[in-house]
């Protein structure tokens, strides 16, 4: 996490935004009234999706069950692609 104050953030806003987009850097901006954070839209969307999925108990259980499934019990990637294919062409992933 990159820390800066509001004065420096104002002077370097373009650079800071590029740091979030290009490098995935999280920017913490300190002010007298509190702090604010800048992050890329991709990081924000990822966090929102995680929160959404975690808020659904059925989805959360399914994810946890998947994580706890031994690799030996998992099906092969080729079988998954075959299962989800449309016609004779596998879906692009």
LOPA-853122 format. One record per residue: x, z, y of N, C-alpha, C in turn; residue in three letters; residue number from 0. Coordinates in pm, whole numbers, plus 32768, in hexadecimal, padded with zeros to 4 digits. Atoms other than C-alpha are relative to their C-alpha. Layout:
! residues N
<<X,Z,Y>,<X,Z,Y>,<X,Z,Y>,'ALA',NUM>
...
***
This chain:
! residues 93
<<8055,8000,7F8A>,<8000,8000,8000>,<805A,8000,807B>,'UNK',0>
<<7FB6,800C,7F83>,<8081,7F9D,8155>,<7FB8,8051,806B>,'UNK',1>
<<8039,7FAA,7F98>,<8046,809F,8268>,<802D,7FD2,808A>,'UNK',2>
<<7FDF,8023,7F76>,<8034,804E,83D8>,<7F9C,8047,805C>,'UNK',3>
<<805E,7FC5,7FA1>,<7F8F,80D0,8513>,<7FAE,7F91,8040>,'UNK',4>
<<805D,8061,7FC7>,<7E78,8027,85D2>,<8042,7FA4,8066>,'UNK',5>
<<7FBC,8053,7F9B>,<7F5B,7FAC,86EB>,<8050,7F92,7FBD>,'UNK',6>
<<7FB0,8064,8049>,<8048,7EFF,85F8>,<7FA6,7FA0,7FB3>,'UNK',7>
<<805C,8055,8049>,<7F23,7E7C,852B>,<7FC3,7F95,805C>,'UNK',8>
<<8039,805D,7F9E>,<7E89,7DDE,865F>,<8065,7F93,8022>,'UNK',9>
<<7F98,8060,7FDC>,<7FD3,7D37,86B8>,<8025,7FA3,7F8C>,'UNK',10>
<<7FD5,804D,8076>,<800D,7CBC,8552>,<7F8E,7FDD,7FA2>,'UNK',11>
<<8075,8013,8056>,<7EAE,7C7A,84D3>,<800E,7F86,7FA5>,'UNK',12>
<<7FF3,807A,8050>,<7EF4,7B15,845D>,<8061,8018,7F8B>,'UNK',13>
<<7F9B,7FE3,8067>,<802C,7B87,839E>,<7FC6,8060,7F97>,'UNK',14>
<<8038,7F9F,805E>,<7F72,7CAE,8302>,<7F97,7FC1,7FA5>,'UNK',15>
<<8066,8043,8051>,<7E4F,7BD8,828F>,<8043,7FA6,7F99>,'UNK',16>
<<7FB7,8055,805F>,<7F41,7AE1,81F1>,<8042,8053,7F92>,'UNK',17>
<<7FC5,7FA8,8065>,<7FEE,7C02,813F>,<7F99,8024,7F95>,'UNK',18>
<<8068,7FDD,8061>,<7EA3,7C5F,809E>,<7FDC,7F8A,7FA8>,'UNK',19>
<<802A,8077,8049>,<7E4B,7AFC,8039>,<806F,7FCD,7FA5>,'UNK',20>
<<7F92,803D,804B>,<7FA0,7A7F,7FC8>,<8045,805F,7F9F>,'UNK',21>
<<7FB3,7FA1,8051>,<803C,7BBD,7F3A>,<7FAA,806C,7FBF>,'UNK',22>
<<8056,7F98,8038>,<7F0F,7C93,7EDE>,<801B,8089,803A>,'UNK',23>
<<7FDF,7F80,7FBF>,<7F8B,7DA0,7FCC>,<7F82,803F,803A>,'UNK',24>
<<806C,7FB4,7FC0>,<7E96,7EAD,8036>,<803B,803B,8080>,'UNK',25>
<<7FCE,7FD2,7F7E>,<7EBD,7F03,81A7>,<7FB0,807B,802A>,'UNK',26>
<<803E,7F86,7FCE>,<7E74,8066,821F>,<8020,800A,8095>,'UNK',27>
<<7FEF,7FF9,7F6F>,<7E3C,8079,8397>,<7FD9,808C,802F>,'UNK',28>
<<8016,7F77,7FCF>,<7E5E,81D2,8435>,<7FD3,7FFD,8092>,'UNK',29>
<<802D,7FEF,7F77>,<7D9B,822F,856E>,<7FEB,8095,8019>,'UNK',30>
<<8019,7F73,7FDF>,<7D54,8374,8623>,<7F7E,8032,7FC3>,'UNK',31>
<<8083,7FD9,8035>,<7BEF,8373,859C>,<7FF7,7FF6,7F68>,'UNK',32>
<<8003,8012,8091>,<7C4A,8323,8433>,<8049,7F81,7FD9>,'UNK',33>
<<7FB9,8074,8034>,<7CD1,820F,835A>,<7F9F,7F94,7FD4>,'UNK',34>
<<804B,8072,8034>,<7C57,80B5,82F6>,<805B,7FB3,7FA3>,'UNK',35>
<<7FB3,804B,8063>,<7CC2,7FD0,81DD>,<7FDA,7F6C,800A>,'UNK',36>
<<8016,8090,8009>,<7CEB,7E56,81D5>,<8030,7FD4,7F76>,'UNK',37>
<<7FD9,8037,8081>,<7CEE,7DA3,8087>,<7FCB,7F72,7FF7>,'UNK',38>
<<802E,8089,800F>,<7CBE,7C3F,8011>,<7F70,7FFE,7FCC>,'UNK',39>
<<8088,8010,8032>,<7B63,7BC1,7FC3>,<7FFF,8002,7F67>,'UNK',40>
<<7FF7,8001,8093>,<7BD1,7B86,7E5A>,<800A,808E,7FC9>,'UNK',41>
<<7FF5,7F74,802B>,<7C39,7CF4,7E36>,<7F7D,804A,8015>,'UNK',42>
<<8080,7FBF,7FE2>,<7AF7,7D68,7EDB>,<7F97,7FD9,7F98>,'UNK',43>
<<8063,802F,8061>,<7A21,7C8F,7DF6>,<801B,803B,7F75>,'UNK',44>
<<7FDC,7FC6,8081>,<7ADE,7D11,7CC6>,<7FD3,8092,7FF8>,'UNK',45>
<<802B,7F74,7FFC>,<7A9C,7E7A,7D2A>,<7F68,8009,7FF9>,'UNK',46>
<<8092,7FFD,8001>,<792C,7E31,7D6D>,<7FC9,7FDE,7F75>,'UNK',47>
<<802D,8024,8086>,<7904,7D89,7C19>,<8018,8072,7F9E>,'UNK',48>
<<7FE2,7F8E,8057>,<79AE,7EAD,7B6A>,<7F9C,8071,8016>,'UNK',49>
<<8063,7F98,7FE2>,<78C9,7FA4,7C1B>,<7F77,7FDB,7FCA>,'UNK',50>
<<8082,802D,8032>,<7797,7ED4,7BC3>,<7FFA,800D,7F67>,'UNK',51>
<<7FFF,7FF9,8092>,<77F8,7EB6,7A54>,<8004,8090,7FCF>,'UNK',52>
<<7FF5,7F73,8027>,<7852,8026,7A40>,<7F7F,804C,8017>,'UNK',53>
<<807C,7FBA,7FE3>,<7700,8086,7ACF>,<7F93,7FE4,7F99>,'UNK',54>
<<8061,8021,8069>,<7646,7FE3,79AC>,<802F,8041,7F7E>,'UNK',55>
<<7FD2,7FB7,8077>,<765D,80D3,7883>,<8013,7FA9,7F85>,'UNK',56>
<<7FF2,8057,8075>,<7628,7FC1,777F>,<807D,7FAA,8008>,'UNK',57>
<<7F88,8052,7FED>,<7736,7EE1,780F>,<807D,8057,7FF5>,'UNK',58>
<<7F8E,7FA4,8006>,<7820,8009,783C>,<8021,8024,7F6F>,'UNK',59>
<<7FEB,7FDE,808C>,<77F0,806D,76CE>,<803B,7F89,7FB4>,'UNK',60>
<<7FCE,8079,8042>,<782A,7F06,765C>,<8094,7FE9,8020>,'UNK',61>
<<7F73,8011,7FD7>,<7970,7EF2,7721>,<8057,8068,7FBA>,'UNK',62>
<<7FB3,7F96,8040>,<79E9,8041,769A>,<800B,7FE6,7F6A>,'UNK',63>
<<7FFC,8021,808F>,<798A,7FDC,7536>,<8064,7F8F,7FE7>,'UNK',64>
<<7FA1,806F,800E>,<7A4D,7E97,7565>,<8090,802D,800C>,'UNK',65>
<<7F78,7FCC,7FED>,<7B7F,7F4F,75E4>,<802D,804E,7F85>,'UNK',66>
<<7FDE,7FAC,8072>,<7B71,803B,74BA>,<7FFE,7FB7,7F7A>,'UNK',67>
<<8004,804D,807C>,<7B45,7F25,73B8>,<808E,7FD8,7FD8>,'UNK',68>
<<7F7B,802A,802D>,<7C82,7EF4,72E8>,<800B,7F67,8000>,'UNK',69>
<<7FEA,8090,7FF8>,<7D18,7D98,7310>,<7FDA,7FBC,7F7C>,'UNK',70>
<<801C,803A,8083>,<7CF0,7D5C,719B>,<7F6A,7FE4,7FEE>,'UNK',71>
<<8091,8011,800C>,<7B75,7D77,71C3>,<7FC8,7F9A,8063>,'UNK',72>
<<802D,8060,7F9C>,<7B63,7C7E,72E2>,<7FFF,7F74,7FC3>,'UNK',73>
<<8002,8089,8030>,<7B0A,7B12,72AB>,<8067,7FAE,804D>,'UNK',74>
<<7F98,8054,7FC3>,<7C05,7A00,72F9>,<7FCA,7FB8,807C>,'UNK',75>
<<8025,8045,7F84>,<7C03,7958,744E>,<7FBD,7F7A,7FE1>,'UNK',76>
<<8038,8082,8024>,<7BBA,7809,73A8>,<7F6D,800C,7FD6>,'UNK',77>
<<808A,7FEA,8029>,<7A7B,7898,7311>,<7FA6,801A,8079>,'UNK',78>
<<804D,7FE6,7F86>,<7A08,7914,7465>,<7FE8,7F7D,8049>,'UNK',79>
<<800E,8080,7FBA>,<7A4A,77C2,7504>,<7F9F,7FA6,7FB7>,'UNK',80>
<<805D,8050,8050>,<7995,7715,73E7>,<7F71,802F,8012>,'UNK',81>
<<8085,7FC5,7FF3>,<786E,7801,740B>,<7FC0,7FDE,8086>,'UNK',82>
<<8038,8016,7F7B>,<7846,77C9,7580>,<800A,7F6F,802E>,'UNK',83>
<<7FEE,808C,7FD8>,<7892,7655,757F>,<7F78,7FBC,8013>,'UNK',84>
<<8078,804E,7FE4>,<7794,7560,7603>,<8015,7F77,7FBE>,'UNK',85>
<<7FEF,807F,8048>,<7762,7434,751F>,<8080,8005,7FB1>,'UNK',86>
<<7F7F,8007,8046>,<78B3,73CA,7498>,<8073,802C,8057>,'UNK',87>
<<7F94,7FDC,7FA5>,<7978,743A,75C7>,<7FFC,8095,801D>,'UNK',88>
<<7FFB,7F70,7FDF>,<79EA,75A4,75EE>,<7FF1,8014,8097>,'UNK',89>
<<800A,7FDF,7F72>,<7996,764A,7738>,<808A,8017,8039>,'UNK',90>
<<7F81,7FE6,7FBA>,<7AB4,7652,7831>,<8002,8090,802C>,'UNK',91>
<<7FF3,7F74,7FD9>,<7B34,77B2,786D>,<8074,8010,805D>,'UNK',92>
***
